[in-house]
Amino acid sequence: MSFRNKVEYILKHNQWIMRCFTCLGSLFFRFVGLFVRVDRTLILFCSYSGKFYNDSPRKIYEFMINDERCKDFQFVWALRNPDEVLIPGECKRVRIDTWKYFVTALKAGVWVTNVNIERGLKFKRKQQFYLNTWHGTSVNWVGNAVAGRNDFKWDYVDAFCYSGEYEKEFIKRDFLVTDEHLLPSGLPRNDDLYETDEKRIERIKHTLNIPLTKKVILYAPTWRESNDNGLSCNITPPIHIEKWKDYLGDQFILIFRTHHNTKQMLGISFNDFVIDGSDYPDVNDLLVIADFLITDYSCIMMDYCILGKPFIEFGYDYDDYSKTRGFYFDLDKEIPSHILRTEEEVLRYIVDSDYDEECRKAELFRQKHVEYGGNATKMCVDAILSGINQIR
């Protein structure tokens, strides 16, 4: 694990250090802000703390560079490795967590992110418009609901995306986002899940060298907390690939995709039956071609249910996980597959279930948990343009 990740782990797990860092750092950059003028035409984008050029901030950026209303804006992307990322359009890049980054954040009239801009600090000014898309419709507790966390107070976020009434109340409670700043848009990253067809599926399968005759299972678990004080976040699912191949190999291809916080999924070897999809650039492509999604407590199930296809709750460590990370609803009751604790249960579910009936259940789940979406990107851009025109 990198030095940066180690520092982030220490800050997250030591409240005294976090408070000192937040207090002193915030005071410092508020002071620096006295000498930096806000530029209303400058927009700063950041996704997953600078790890990637992806997700909802990318969708918003690529919409804006093709929108005539935005022709006079300047765009900056904050990245950990800015020289290694290809970005279309005219934009500048800045390495996150540098002096230049924080000055840019102080100067930018608009912030667009799916995690945070201030890196745990608090220095946003009234002349700045802050759009936070967040990065998923949560299943497990987030924000101040997480044990040991009470540092989320996002009442100054100007627009915060949400996908349904299900999550509205816990966003207000656990992030302290105010009601008037909630944007019922869904996630921009999911807009293209509402428009898909067979030609797209064929194109993606061809790119991944998957025969059109094969069905696809996507296994995408969430991350687990580090057991070695932040040195790694690897997981080892209790599965035996040869058994899976014997059960499913004639009909299916299995794609593994790790969470971006997970460095490695141990015990997995890739071959003609098992594909490594962790570095594939667009997770939506994998969702589109998947006939089944296997996950655990990841919000990816909320994205996938938009497609109305069956998803499986493989909760092999449910008892332990639920003790440290609570859930916003009873997974065993509301998720169509219920909690499956063993690989045998998962395999039998895939082989024996009535596919059409499971699709119907997934659609009912979507109606309850993901009410808004399909036009989120435009709604976010409209919110940005309206917001900066109101700020003086």
ZATI-61630 format. One record per residue: x, y, z of N, C-alpha, C in turn. Coordinates in pm, whole numbers, padded with zeros to 5 digits, always signed. Example, Ala and Ser with C-alpha at 12.3 -4.5 7.8 and 13.67 -1.06 7.14 Angstrom:
BEGIN
+01319-00569+00780+01230-00450+00780+01320-00330+00780 +01285-00225+00708+01367-00106+00714+01290+00003+00787 
This chain:
BEGIN
+00084-00119+00000+00000+00000+00000+00088+00124+00000 +00047+00227-00076+00127+00347-00088+00126+00427+00042 +00223+00520+00052+00231+00607+00169+00102+00689+00183 +00048+00737+00069-00076+00815+00072-00190+00733+00134 -00204+00608+00089-00310+00524+00141-00292+00493+00289 -00167+00479+00330-00139+00453+00470-00181+00573+00556 -00150+00694+00508-00190+00816+00580-00342+00826+00587 -00409+00797+00475-00555+00802+00473-00614+00703+00573 -00554+00585+00582-00602+00484+00676-00588+00534+00820 -00473+00593+00852-00449+00643+00988-00550+00753+01023 -00571+00846+00929-00666+00955+00954-00807+00901+00977 -00844+00804+00896-00980+00750+00905-01002+00675+01035 -00898+00613+01089-00915+00525+01204-00863+00583+01335 -00820+00707+01335-00778+00773+01459-00847+00909+01466 -00953+00915+01545-01035+01036+01549-00960+01157+01603 -00868+01137+01696-00795+01251+01751-00706+01313+01643 -00633+01228+01570-00548+01279+01462-00634+01346+01354 -00749+01283+01323-00839+01340+01222-00887+01479+01263 -00925+01496+01388-00974+01627+01434-00864+01733+01426 -00743+01696+01466-00632+01791+01458-00603+01829+01313 -00600+01729+01227-00576+01752+01085-00682+01843+01026 -00809+01815+01056-00920+01893+01001-00916+02036+01051 -00896+02054+01180-00898+02188+01239-00783+02274+01186 -00662+02223+01197-00546+02303+01158-00541+02325+01007 -00569+02218+00931-00566+02230+00786-00672+02324+00734 -00792+02318+00791-00900+02405+00748-00868+02552+00776 -00816+02578+00895-00778+02716+00929-00672+02769+00833 -00576+02685+00799-00468+02729+00711-00522+02766+00572 -00604+02680+00515-00649+02707+00379-00758+02815+00374 -00830+02834+00483-00920+02949+00487-00839+03080+00486 -00727+03076+00555-00639+03195+00554-00582+03217+00414 -00535+03110+00350-00482+03121+00214-00590+03174+00120 -00714+03133+00143-00824+03176+00058-00847+03325+00058 -00801+03392+00163-00815+03538+00166-00737+03606+00053 -00640+03534-00002-00554+03592-00105-00579+03529-00243 -00682+03444-00253-00713+03378-00380-00854+03417-00423 -00865+03472-00542-00994+03516-00592-01065+03402-00664 -01194+03387-00639-01273+03282-00703-01299+03318-00849 -01277+03221-00937-01302+03236-01081-01428+03156-01115 -01538+03222-01143-01666+03155-01166-01665+03072-01294 -01568+03090-01381-01562+03012-01506-01475+02887-01493 -01415+02866-01377-01325+02752-01357-01398+02639-01283 -01395+02518-01341-01462+02403-01282-01359+02296-01251 -01356+02251-01127-01263+02147-01082-01337+02015-01069 -01285+01911-01136-01343+01777-01132-01249+01683-01058 -01308+01591-00983-01229+01490-00914-01315+01367-00892 -01260+01249-00923-01334+01123-00904-01254+01029-00815 -01320+00976-00713-01257+00882-00621-01122+00932-00572 -01122+01055-00521-01001+01114-00462-00884+01118-00559 -00914+01136-00688-00809+01150-00787-00755+01019-00842 -00813+00907-00801-00762+00778-00847-00789+00755-00995 -00905+00807-01043-00948+00772-01177-01007+00892-01251 -01014+00879-01383-01096+00965-01467-01217+00881-01504 -01322+00886-01423-01436+00798-01446-01558+00845-01370 -01659+00757-01366-01777+00772-01284-01857+00898-01323 -01941+00945-01233-02030+01056-01265-01959+01187-01300 -01849+01223-01232-01778+01345-01274-01734+01339-01421 -01691+01223-01467-01653+01210-01608-01773+01234-01698 -01887+01174-01666-02006+01193-01748-02045+01341-01757 -02036+01410-01644-02071+01552-01642-01972+01633-01725 -01844+01605-01709-01741+01677-01785-01760+01657-01935 -01781+01533-01978-01791+01506-02121-01921+01563-02179 -02022+01579-02097-02143+01648-02141-02116+01797-02158 -02044+01854-02063-02021+01999-02063-01931+02044-02179 -01831+01962-02214-01742+02006-02322-01812+02003-02458 -01930+01940-02462-02008+01938-02586-02136+02021-02577 -02148+02098-02470-02266+02180-02448-02231+02326-02478 -02303+02385-02571-02276+02523-02613-02284+02620-02496 -02367+02588-02398-02381+02677-02282-02254+02685-02199 -02164+02589-02218-02046+02579-02133-01917+02618-02207 -01930+02681-02322-01812+02707-02406-01712+02801-02342 -01754+02882-02248-01663+02980-02186-01600+02929-02057 -01628+02806-02020-01572+02753-01897-01432+02696-01918 -01356+02696-01811-01226+02628-01807-01241+02505-01716 -01178+02397-01756-01194+02272-01682-01059+02223-01631 -01059+02173-01508-00939+02115-01447-00977+01981-01385 -00895+01879-01413-00913+01748-01349-00802+01726-01247 -00841+01686-01126-00745+01651-01021-00723+01501-01023 -00597+01459-01034-00564+01317-01048-00437+01284-00971 -00424+01160-00931-00301+01116-00865-00186+01106-00964 -00218+01064-01085-00116+01051-01190-00164+01124-01315 -00162+01255-01314-00224+01332-01423-00162+01310-01560 -00037+01272-01566+00029+01254-01697-00004+01119-01761 -00070+01031-01688-00095+00896-01739-00238+00875-01786 -00320+00980-01780-00462+00965-01810-00498+01041-01937 -00569+00975-02027-00618+01038-02149-00754+01101-02121 -00765+01229-02150-00890+01302-02125-00924+01381-02251 -01045+01365-02305-01083+01440-02424-01110+01587-02393 -01112+01666-02498-01143+01808-02480-01026+01887-02427 -01050+02014-02404-00947+02104-02352-00963+02117-02202 -00868+02061-02130-00872+02074-01985-00729+02072-01931 -00714+02131-01816-00586+02127-01746-00592+02014-01644 -00478+01975-01596-00469+01869-01496-00383+01917-01380 -00415+01866-01263-00338+01901-01145-00325+01776-01059 -00208+01759-01001-00187+01643-00913-00254+01670-00779 -00341+01577-00738-00416+01597-00615-00323+01596-00494 -00365+01670-00390-00294+01680-00262-00165+01759-00269 -00145+01833-00377-00030+01924-00387-00075+02066-00353 +00024+02153-00334-00007+02293-00310-00091+02351-00425 -00054+02315-00548-00126+02365-00665-00271+02317-00664 -00291+02195-00618-00428+02143-00612-00513+02227-00518 -00464+02253-00398-00545+02327-00300-00569+02471-00345 -00472+02531-00409-00493+02666-00462-00599+02663-00572 -00593+02559-00657-00695+02545-00762-00832+02526-00701 -00841+02446-00595-00969+02425-00528-01023+02555-00469 -00935+02637-00416-00977+02767-00363-01023+02861-00473 -00963+02849-00590-00992+02939-00701-01116+02899-00779 -01142+02769-00791-01249+02720-00878-01387+02767-00831 -01467+02813-00927-01603+02856-00895-01698+02740-00877 -01661+02621-00933-01746+02503-00924-01661+02382-00888 -01710+02302-00795-01648+02174-00762-01743+02062-00804 -01689+01961-00872-01769+01843-00909-01691+01720-00865 -01752+01638-00781-01683+01520-00730-01784+01412-00695 -01733+01290-00673-01819+01181-00624-01775+01135-00485 -01675+01200-00428-01631+01170-00291-01617+01301-00215 -01506+01370-00234-01489+01501-00171-01385+01582-00247 -01383+01709-00223-01284+01799-00283-01184+01844-00179 -01231+01867-00058-01148+01933+00043-01053+01839+00116 -01055+01710+00080-00962+01612+00139-00971+01607+00291 -01096+01609+00341-01120+01601+00484-01118+01734+00555 -01086+01841+00482-01081+01975+00541-01212+02048+00513 -01218+02173+00556-01338+02255+00533-01293+02398+00500 -01299+02430+00369-01259+02565+00330-01341+02620+00213 -01455+02557+00184-01539+02607+00075-01591+02747+00110 -01598+02830+00006-01647+02966+00024-01786+02984-00038 -01857+03087+00003-01993+03109-00043-01999+03137-00193 -01891+03186-00249-01889+03216-00393-01870+03092-00479 -01855+02976-00417-01829+02852-00490-01953+02762-00488 -01976+02691-00601-02088+02598-00612-02033+02456-00606 -02087+02377-00518-02035+02242-00490-02140+02138-00527 -02109+02056-00631-02194+01944-00670-02126+01815-00630 -02194+01736-00548-02143+01605-00509-02241+01500-00558 -02197+01418-00655-02285+01314-00710-02291+01191-00620 -02194+01176-00529-02169+01056-00452-02143+00941-00549 -02116+00821-00498-02069+00714-00586-02147+00584-00569 -02273+00597-00531-02355+00478-00525-02472+00494-00429 -02577+00418-00454-02691+00413-00364-02659+00309-00257 -02636+00354-00137-02574+00270-00035-02667+00161+00017 -02606+00049+00047-02671-00063+00114-02630-00065+00262 -02499-00051+00286-02450-00048+00424-02437+00096+00473 -02423+00109+00602-02418+00241+00663-02301+00323+00608 -02327+00451+00591-02225+00543+00542-02223+00668+00629 -02123+00753+00606-02116+00880+00676-02107+00863+00826 -02184+00942+00898-02178+00941+01044-02243+00818+01106 -02308+00736+01022-02365+00612+01074-02257+00507+01099 -02142+00522+01036-02032+00428+01053-01971+00446+01191 -01943+00338+01258-01887+00344+01393-01760+00428+01396 -01754+00523+01488-01636+00606+01504-01632+00730+01417 -01732+00746+01329-01732+00863+01241-01839+00962+01286 -01801+01087+01296-01897+01194+01321-01850+01324+01257 -01769+01308+01150-01705+01422+01088-01774+01469+00960 -01887+01406+00924-01958+01449+00804-02059+01557+00841 -02040+01674+00783-02136+01784+00801-02140+01861+00669 -02213+01805+00574-02213+01858+00438-02334+01948+00412 -02367+02029+00510-02478+02122+00492-02442+02235+00396 -02316+02245+00358-02274+02349+00264-02263+02297+00120 -02289+02167+00098-02294+02115-00038-02417+02172-00107 -02399+02228-00226-02508+02298-00294-02601+02205-00370 -02551+02091-00417-02636+01993-00485-02578+01854-00460 -02661+01764-00410-02619+01628-00378-02718+01533-00446 -02667+01446-00534-02753+01357-00612-02807+01242-00526 -02932+01206-00550-02983+01084-00490-03079+01017-00588 -03102+00887-00566-03173+00805-00665-03312+00762-00623 -03352+00792-00500-03486+00753-00458-03515+00794-00315 -03641+00789-00280-03681+00827-00145-03620+00734-00041 -03589+00612-00081-03525+00516+00009-03401+00576+00074 -03317+00645-00005-03190+00694+00050-03195+00839+00095 -03302+00907+00066-03310+01050+00096-03290+01079+00245 -03359+01004+00328-03354+01033+00470-03218+01002+00531 -03154+00895+00489-03023+00867+00551-02914+00957+00495 -02929+01011+00376-02834+01112+00329-02844+01237+00416 -02966+01278+00445-02986+01395+00531-02932+01370+00671 -02957+01251+00722-02918+01219+00860-02769+01191+00874 -02711+01114+00780-02575+01063+00799-02468+01147+00729 -02509+01235+00637-02415+01331+00578-02449+01474+00618 -02566+01492+00677-02616+01624+00716-02629+01717+00597 -02665+01662+00481-02700+01743+00365-02840+01798+00388 -02860+01926+00362-02991+01986+00386-03089+01951+00276 -03215+01947+00312-03321+01900+00224-03325+01978+00093 -03308+02108+00099-03320+02191-00021-03205+02174-00118 -03099+02108-00076-02983+02087-00163-02977+01946-00222 -03078+01864-00195-03083+01730-00252-03139+01736-00394 -03072+01665-00484-03110+01666-00626-03162+01528-00665 -03293+01514-00691-03351+01383-00724-03326+01345-00870 -03201+01313-00899-03159+01294-01038-03120+01150-01071 -03084+01072-00970-03011+00949-00997-02865+00984-01020 -02786+00884-01059-02643+00905-01080-02613+00923-01227 -02539+01028-01263-02501+01047-01404-02434+00925-01465 -02353+00855-01387-02282+00738-01441-02377+00629-01488 -02501+00632-01439-02597+00526-01472-02690+00561-01586 -02677+00679-01642-02769+00719-01749-02772+00619-01864 -02654+00567-01900-02652+00479-02017-02700+00337-01986 -02732+00309-01859-02795+00181-01828-02943+00180-01865 -02998+00298-01888-03139+00308-01927-03157+00295-02078 -03046+00293-02151-03054+00280-02297-02952+00177-02343 -02996+00056-02363-02905-00048-02410-02979-00140-02504 -02904-00214-02587-02966-00302-02686-02870-00417-02717 -02914-00508-02800-02835-00627-02832-02705-00592-02904 -02708-00488-02988-02586-00452-03060-02476-00408-02963 -02515-00337-02859-02416-00296-02759-02360-00418-02688 -02446-00512-02653-02401-00634-02586-02303-00711-02675 -02336-00724-02803-02248-00795-02896-02113-00726-02908 -02114-00593-02913-01988-00518-02926-01899-00540-02805 -01957-00534-02686-01879-00550-02564-01824-00692-02553 -01907-00790-02582-01859-00929-02578-01746-00951-02676 -01757-00890-02793-01650-00903-02891-01520-00843-02837 -01530-00728-02772-01411-00663-02714-01344-00752-02610 -01423-00824-02535-01371-00909-02427-01347-01053-02472 -01366-01079-02601-01346-01214-02657-01437-01317-02590 -01560-01277-02563-01659-01368-02506-01751-01416-02618 -01763-01545-02639-01853-01596-02743-01997-01549-02720 -02066-01515-02828-02203-01467-02816-02295-01574-02761 -02255-01699-02773-02337-01810-02724-02327-01828-02572 -02228-01764-02512-02207-01779-02367-02283-01672-02289 -02342-01714-02178-02398-01620-02083-02286-01571-01991 -02313-01462-01921-02209-01397-01841-02255-01381-01697 -02165-01416-01606-02183-01388-01463-02076-01287-01422 -02117-01178-01363-02023-01079-01310-02020-01091-01158 -01900-01116-01103-01884-01121-00958-01809-00996-00915 -01877-00909-00839-01820-00780-00801-01846-00753-00653 -01762-00806-00565-01781-00784-00421-01732-00646-00379 -01782-00601-00266-01732-00477-00209-01599-00503-00139 -01538-00398-00088-01409-00412-00022-01429-00445+00126 -01325-00496+00187-01324-00525+00329-01217-00438+00395 -01243-00402+00520-01143-00323+00593-01012-00401+00603 -00903-00327+00604-00771-00388+00614-00754-00458+00748 -00689-00573+00743-00657-00647+00866-00511-00630+00908 -00437-00546+00835-00296-00526+00867-00260-00378+00876 -00354-00302+00938-00331-00159+00964-00307-00080+00836 -00378-00116+00732-00373-00037+00611-00272-00079+00507 -00198-00185+00534-00098-00228+00436-00162-00286+00311 -00278-00351+00327-00347-00409+00212-00496-00418+00242 -00575-00434+00135-00719-00456+00149-00759-00571+00057 -00690-00683+00069-00717-00797-00016-00832-00880+00043 -00902-00955-00044-01006-01044+00004-00986-01182-00060 -01037-01284+00009-01028-01421-00040-01166-01485-00032 -01245-01476-00137-01379-01536-00133-01369-01689-00121 -01459-01751-00045-01454-01897-00027-01516-01971-00146 -01447-01969-00258-01497-02035-00377-01387-02123-00438 -01431-02222-00512-01340-02314-00579-01371-02309-00728 -01283-02248-00802-01310-02219-00942-01337-02345-01023 -01268-02452-00993-01292-02576-01068-01436-02625-01050 -01488-02610-00930-01627-02649-00906-01721-02560-00986 -01692-02430-00991-01775-02337-01068-01770-02372-01217 -01652-02408-01262-01639-02443-01404-01716-02571-01436 -01712-02667-01346-01787-02791-01368-01937-02765-01374 -01985-02675-01288-02127-02643-01283-02171-02558-01402 -02087-02460-01438-02133-02352-01525-02058-02337-01657 -01945-02406-01669-01855-02379-01780-01913-02399-01918 -02011-02487-01933-02068-02511-02066-02153-02393-02113 -02209-02319-02020-02302-02211-02056-02251-02071-02025 -02161-02059-01926-02128-01927-01873-01979-01894-01884 -01954-01763-01885-01822-01705-01859-01833-01626-01730 -01732-01636-01644-01731-01567-01515-01632-01451-01520 -01678-01330-01488-01592-01212-01483-01580-01166-01338 -01457-01150-01292-01431-01095-01159-01395-00948-01170 -01454-00868-01084-01417-00726-01078-01405-00686-00932 -01284-00648-00891-01262-00606-00753-01305-00461-00733 -01337-00426-00610-01363-00288-00572-01234-00208-00586 -01246-00079-00615-01123-00001-00639-01037+00014-00514 -01093-00011-00396-01012-00010-00273-00940-00143-00250 -00981-00246-00321-00922-00379-00304-00803-00394-00398 -00691-00429-00343-00571-00442-00425-00566-00574-00500 -00624-00679-00441-00614-00810-00504-00721-00904-00449 -00778-00986-00537-00868-01092-00494-00787-01221-00495 -00760-01273-00377-00670-01386-00364-00741-01518-00394 -00663-01615-00438-00716-01748-00463-00785-01764-00596 -00769-01667-00688-00836-01671-00818-00731-01677-00929 -00743-01775-01017-00658-01784-01136-00747-01765-01258 -00696-01692-01354-00777-01658-01471-00743-01751-01587 -00850-01788-01662-00835-01881-01773-00948-01857-01873 -00980-01957-01954-01084-01939-02055-01224-01933-01996 -01238-01971-01869-01368-01962-01801-01377-01837-01714 -01266-01794-01659-01263-01681-01564-01186-01564-01624 -01250-01447-01631-01190-01327-01688-01166-01225-01578 -01052-01157-01583-01022-01047-01490-01079-00918-01548 -01183-00867-01483-01245-00744-01531-01216-00623-01445 -01119-00634-01354-01094-00526-01258-01041-00399-01324 -00965-00415-01431-00907-00297-01497-00986-00253-01620 -01097-00322-01648-01179-00280-01761-01232-00139-01732 -01221-00046-01827-01244+00095-01796-01388+00133-01764 -01487+00062-01815-01626+00104-01796-01705-00011-01733 -01733+00001-01605-01805-00106-01536-01945-00124-01592 -02005-00018-01647-02139-00031-01703-02143-00132-01817 -02035-00140-01895-02029-00240-02001-02042-00380-01944 -01976-00403-01832-01981-00535-01769-02121-00564-01713 -02185-00460-01660-02322-00478-01611-02417-00511-01725 -02398-00444-01837-02487-00462-01951-02481-00604-02006 -02363-00664-02011-02351-00798-02070-02379-00909-01969 -02384-00875-01840-02402-00978-01738-02546-01028-01734 -02563-01159-01732-02694-01220-01714-02727-01236-01566 -02623-01249-01484-02636-01250-01339-02526-01162-01281 -02559-01092-01174-02459-01024-01092-02450-01097-00958 -02328-01128-00918-02303-01178-00784-02229-01068-00709 -02282-01027-00597-02213-00929-00514-02237-00966-00369 -02207-00875-00279-02234-00900-00138-02308-00780-00080 -02233-00677-00037-02295-00562+00026-02264-00436-00055 -02231-00455-00182-02189-00344-00267-02309-00272-00327 -02294-00141-00343-02399-00062-00406-02411-00091-00555 -02322-00174-00609-02333-00210-00750-02465-00281-00778 -02524-00344-00676-02655-00408-00697-02761-00304-00730 -02745-00181-00677-02842-00075-00704-02828-00025-00848 -02707-00029-00900-02687+00007-01041-02744-00103-01131 -02713-00227-01096-02751-00340-01181-02901-00361-01187 -02971-00332-01078-03116-00356-01077-03188-00267-01177 -03126-00160-01222-03184-00075-01327-03211-00158-01452 -03126-00256-01477-03138-00340-01596-03245-00448-01581 -03296-00466-01461-03401-00564-01439-03357-00708-01456 -03232-00737-01417-03178-00873-01427-03141-00923-01288 -03136-01056-01270-03117-01112-01135-02980-01082-01076 -02979-01050-00947-02853-01034-00875-02857-01118-00748 -02738-01164-00710-02725-01263-00603-02647-01204-00487 -02699-01220-00368-02633-01173-00246-02550-01287-00188 -02420-01287-00218-02329-01390-00167-02266-01337-00039 -02335-01362+00073-02292-01307+00201-02220-01410+00286 -02107-01457+00237-02035-01564+00308-01983-01517+00443 -01963-01387+00461-01916-01334+00589-02018-01238+00649 -02144-01264+00622-02251-01171+00662-02251-01144+00812 -02240-01247+00893-02248-01228+01038-02138-01136+01089 -02015-01159+01043-01903-01074+01086-01915-00934+01028 -01948-00925+00900-01955-00794+00835-02063-00707+00896 -02177-00767+00926-02290-00688+00978-02262-00634+01118 -02167-00694+01189-02133-00644+01321-02054-00513+01313 -01978-00496+01206-01895-00377+01192-01956-00273+01099 -02038-00316+01004-02103-00225+00910-02251-00261+00902 -02335-00180+00962-02479-00208+00959-02538-00182+00821 -02665-00219+00805-02732-00205+00677-02858-00120+00692 -02895-00055+00582-03012+00032+00583-03143-00043+00565 -03137-00169+00529-03257-00251+00522-03217-00397+00546 -03316-00480+00567-03291-00621+00593-03262-00691+00460 -03135-00719+00437-03094-00777+00309-03161-00911+00285 -03172-00991+00389-03226-01125+00371-03373-01123+00331 -03445-01018+00367-03586-01008+00333-03608-00939+00199 -03531-00835+00170-03563-00751+00054-03489-00788-00074 -03369-00843-00064-03298-00882-00185-03359-01012-00238 -03396-01015-00367-03469-01131-00421-03405-01266-00395 -03273-01275-00401-03207-01406-00380-03199-01443-00233 -03227-01346-00144-03197-01357-00001-03044-01371+00013 -02997-01393+00135-02853-01406+00156-02812-01551+00133 -02722-01570+00039-02667-01703+00012-02528-01708+00074 -02504-01803+00163-02382-01803+00243-02273-01895+00190 -02307-01985+00099-02208-02080+00049-02206-02079-00104 -02095-02125-00159-02086-02130-00304-02184-02231-00362 -02217-02335-00288-02314-02433-00335-02450-02368-00355 -02490-02282-00261-02618-02212-00274-02617-02119-00394 -02506-02051-00416-02495-01960-00530-02508-02037-00661 -02436-02147-00672-02438-02224-00796-02577-02283-00823 -02642-02330-00719-02777-02387-00738-02875-02277-00780 -02858-02159-00724-02946-02048-00760-02934-02015-00908 -02812-02011-00958-02791-01979-01099-02850-02086-01190 -02830-02210-01155-02872-02320-01241-03022-02348-01230 -03080-02339-01110-03216-02386-01087-03323-02278-01086 -03286-02151-01072-03388-02047-01058-03462-02022-01190 -03585-01975-01179-03666-01935-01295-03619-01794-01334 -03548-01784-01444-03482-01657-01480-03583-01544-01496 -03691-01569-01566-03790-01464-01588-03852-01417-01457 -03875-01510-01367-03932-01474-01237-03833-01391-01155 -03704-01426-01163-03604-01349-01090-03587-01210-01149 -03605-01197-01280-03603-01065-01343-03719-00980-01292 -03834-01040-01277-03950-00967-01226-03925-00919-01082 -03865-01002-01002-03833-00963-00865-03732-00848-00861 -03634-00854-00952-03533-00746-00959-03599-00614-00996 -03697-00619-01085-03767-00497-01125-03846-00440-01008 -03909-00524-00930-03982-00477-00812-03887-00414-00711 -03770-00474-00695-03668-00418-00606-03626-00280-00655 -03604-00267-00786-03564-00137-00843-03671-00031-00817 -03795-00066-00835-03903+00032-00816-03904+00087-00674 -03862+00008-00580-03862+00052-00439-03739+00133-00404 -03623+00103-00465-03497+00161-00420-03433+00260-00517 -03463+00249-00645-03401+00339-00744-03513+00400-00830 -03565+00512-00785-03680+00574-00851-03641+00673-00960 -03525+00736-00945-03486+00844-01036-03364+00805-01117 -03360+00849-01241-03243+00822-01324-03277+00823-01471 -03172+00827-01552-03187+00827-01697-03155+00960-01760 -03166+01069-01681-03136+01203-01732-03055+01282-01630 -02979+01209-01549-02909+01271-01436-02800+01368-01480 -02728+01334-01587-02617+01419-01630-02665+01559-01666 -02768+01566-01746-02821+01697-01784-02875+01772-01663 -02941+01700-01572-02993+01765-01452-02880+01825-01369 -02768+01756-01362-02653+01807-01287-02594+01931-01354 -02579+01926-01484-02524+02041-01556-02619+02161-01543 -02749+02136-01554-02846+02244-01535-02833+02303-01395 -02812+02218-01295-02798+02265-01157-02673+02351-01141 -02564+02309-01207-02439+02388-01202-02460+02525-01264 -02518+02530-01382-02537+02658-01451-02631+02749-01375 -02736+02692-01320-02828+02772-01241-02763+02821-01112 -02684+02730-01050-02621+02765-00923-02520+02877-00933 -02434+02871-01034-02332+02975-01044-02391+03108-01085 -02505+03107-01152-02570+03233-01188-02634+03298-01067 -02666+03218-00967-02728+03273-00846-02626+03320-00744 -02502+03269-00757-02399+03306-00660-02329+03434-00703 -02319+03524-00614-02249+03651-00642-02142+03674-00535 
